[in-house]
Amino acid sequence: MKVALVHDWLNGMRGGEKCLEVLCEIFPDAIIYTLHEEKDKLSDLLKSKTIITSFIQKMPFRKKKYRYYLPLFPKAIETFDLSGFDLVVSISHCVAKGVKTSCSTCHICYCLTPMRYAWGFFYDYFGRRFGRISQFLIQFFMRRLKRWDIMSTKRVDYFLSISENITQKISSSYNRDSMVVYPPVDVDFFFPDEKVKREDFFLIVSAFAPYKKLLFAVETFNSIGLPLVIIGSGEEKETLEAVAMQNIKFHGWCSNEMLRDYYRRCKALVFPGKEDFGIVPLEAQACGAPVLAYKAGGALETVIDGKTGLFFKEHTFESLKSVVYDSNCKEFNAIDCRNNAENFSRAVFKSKIEKAIIERYSLFREKK
């Protein structure tokens, strides 16, 4: 069986890339297609694979400004000719699912989310620093992109999704059914250490993007005065650092070993945004840490209220303050947190997604 794997872009090792690694293990001879790559930022496993890129790879300032080529992404993904493959598996949060195949090719999309840029989240990534003419052009391109996004779903034979939250979005956005296969968490690496004692600081691990609601969290902890450590970086870095008071400390992106140490020592992880799924809360729980999460999105599927964490219902100071104070008065069991995270292990993911792909491929062949 000739297999192709399609990914939007490869410039780091985030959740989608970890899923791609597992698919490479299932299909070791598969060829990877992507808009562009930064090989030095990939794992050894992905570096060892044959990776074919689009013309985006040769565009100027591509490494830092690749999202500004968004209007070209549909054309770029359509330049790949995958008609000779028996099976195509795309991991898509942007345009990967729009790759062209043939009627004899089974295309299964593992959907991380319907394209955020086209469905009302453009300014969460790019900000609002555009003039009136630019705003008009943006709206024009977003309407076209949304139409293309909907049209491209016809190229997918079967959808898989990362969460019930995304299954609902696929249904409402694309009018398509999908099966949930939760993405993997590296519970073999992220685990508790009985020798490490919990400390009094709270922890946030996140990219500094507006939709992550970090400014809200920083302002809340300013008023609470309790210690908060924030690991990450991004476009809001200067704003957050300017607003934060002395009880809040910033670290850039750190090694996995250092991140694990923070998970093991923090009193609780704070997860203030609405995510499609969210790997970070499960990494924290794998290390025995409870999670204080906004009650929406993927957190509803990964945090057990009152057992492995607490939810706050609104993005208000009082709502977050309340669960922070409640967590100070509650003893969470690290074993409960760990056991919950193990339900999302890499081994579980590999078994479930391999079974789902094989079943759908067999069904596709039976219809031909």
Number of C-alpha atoms within 10 A of each C-alpha: 8 13 19 20 23 27 25 22 24 21 15 16 15 11 16 21 20 19 21 21 17 20 18 19 12 14 16 12 14 23 18 21 25 23 24 24 23 14 15 10 13 17 14 11 12 19 13 10 14 11 18 15 19 20 14 20 18 10 13 10 10 16 13 8 11 17 14 12 12 18 14 13 22 20 15 22 25 16 14 18 12 18 15 13 19 19 22 28 25 27 27 22 19 22 28 28 30 26 25 20 21 14 12 14 22 25 29 23 27 28 26 22 21 25 20 14 19 20 14 11 13 16 15 14 14 15 13 10 8 12 8 8 8 11 13 12 10 16 13 11 15 19 13 13 22 19 12 15 22 16 12 18 19 13 18 21 16 22 23 23 26 22 27 20 20 24 23 16 18 22 12 12 15 16 12 16 14 22 16 19 21 24 25 24 26 18 23 11 13 24 22 23 13 9 7 10 10 16 13 13 17 23 26 24 23 20 19 21 19 18 16 17 17 24 21 18 23 21 16 20 22 18 11 15 13 16 18 26 19 22 19 16 17 13 14 15 17 11 11 19 14 8 12 19 16 10 15 21 14 16 11 14 16 11 9 11 10 11 16 20 17 24 29 27 21 23 24 31 27 27 26 25 22 18 19 19 25 20 21 20 30 31 26 29 32 32 26 32 32 33 32 26 24 24 20 19 18 21 28 19 14 23 24 17 16 14 17 27 25 21 25 20 12 13 16 12 15 12 15 25 17 12 18 21 12 12 19 11 9 11 11 19 14 18 16 17 27 24 15 19 28 21 17 22 19 20 16 16 19 19 13 15 21 14 12 17 21 11 11 17 20 11 12 16 12 8 6 7
